[in-house]
Amino acid sequence: MRVLSSFLLIILSIINSMGSSDLDSKKPLVIAHRGASGELPEHTTAAYELAINQGADFIECDICLTKDLVPFCSHDCSLNSSTDISTRKDLKDRITKHDMDFDEPEFSMSEDYFSIDFTWDELKMVKVKQSRLDRDQSHNFKYSLCSLEEFLNVAKNSKKPTGVYPELKYPVWQKQQLKTQFKEKNTTYEQLIVDILYTNGFDSKSKRVFIQTFDKEAAKNLHKITDMPIIYLAWRNFDSSTVREAAEFAQGVGLWKNLIFHWGGYKNGTIKSTGLVKEAHDLKLKVHVYTFRVESKHVPFLFGNDIRREYDAYLNEKIDGFFTDYPYSLSSHLNYRYGEQCPKSEKSANFARRHMATYIIYAITAFVSLIINKY
């Protein structure tokens, strides 16, 4: 009996060695927030290409529409703060007012240059600038606005497999303002974007696309017309009931990073989990968290203003992806944290599978040896 037990232990150790991993979960995704927007003007082909070179798994694009329904990449449908539009002789007099009706005072009757008042032919010559004044301004006005098609081409033409992560911006407002155009083309905002993604080969089978929105109704509309994974975004008011509701129409949630822990402010914060990540995982939802930035003012004091310690706190929560303005910083840290463990484990598993016969012979030999020594 003791001999048989020893033999079984050997077999079990072989099986374990073939599939073992030093980590409980796989490496989270590096999602380039507006491209490598910490280093280059956001939502430009250059920022997206740099992000891919720096290790991004997915590149993210906020989608605004022109009045001829051309989707392009811009965080806001108002363009003054991110482009040179106010200095262009042919466009500078086109400033207008729009009530974007977000229940936020700063959006009420905003005066700006809004994308819905221009055609794509008018906007594609506009140059982009770094909108954050505390970042490098030396690349201002070198790059043009990037259409959704151009954005998708960056991913398709990449040497490494790269996914895309478009966001439908201000769905209610854009649909209201462009309802005549949508009716003329017999489409909707959601259908327009889904059709372009499908045409370019980004569908659920490609496993290289997530589509995201803060708007619940837009997310539900997407759920009806596509099987692409939908990420429901949340900023402040998000709790257990919202997680359960999201599971009815989405495959994941995109959470503001302050929702993951109970905060007492950046100076008095604690790393006490809210449990939202686990609740989402229990409902089979992915959890992607935004937005990670390396500047010390964006890193809470409780992490000693050290972005690496902040990354680790969220890794311990087992999130599935990070939105970041600095893909190189995040990618490097994940390679450091996982590189010495996952590759060795994978290599060990692959080695075991390739040499299964050798292991079986070893087990039989050991078993025979035990019998000889016994008798």
JOBEL-V904335 format. One record per run of one state. SS is the DSSP state (@ for helix, = for strand, . for the rest). FROM is the first residue (numbers start at 1). LEN is the number of residues. If there is no record, write none. Layout:
((SS/FROM/LEN) (SS/FROM/LEN))
//
This chain:
((./1/1) (@/2/18) (./20/9) (=/29/4) (./33/12) (@/45/9) (./54/4) (=/58/8) (./66/5) (=/71/3) (./74/4) (=/78/1) (./79/4) (=/83/1) (./84/1) (@/85/3) (./88/8) (=/96/3) (./99/6) (@/105/3) (./108/2) (=/110/3) (./113/1) (=/114/1) (@/115/3) (./118/2) (@/120/4) (./124/3) (=/127/2) (./129/14) (=/143/2) (./145/1) (=/146/2) (@/148/9) (./157/6) (=/163/6) (./169/2) (@/171/7) (./178/1) (@/179/6) (./185/4) (@/189/11) (./200/4) (@/204/3) (./207/2) (=/209/5) (./214/2) (@/216/10) (./226/3) (=/229/6) (./235/5) (@/240/7) (./247/5) (=/252/5) (@/257/3) (./260/1) (=/261/1) (./262/11) (=/273/1) (./274/2) (@/276/7) (./283/3) (=/286/7) (./293/3) (@/296/3) (./299/2) (@/301/3) (./304/3) (@/307/10) (./317/4) (=/321/4) (./325/2) (@/327/13) (./340/2) (@/342/13) (./355/1) (@/356/19) (./375/1))
//
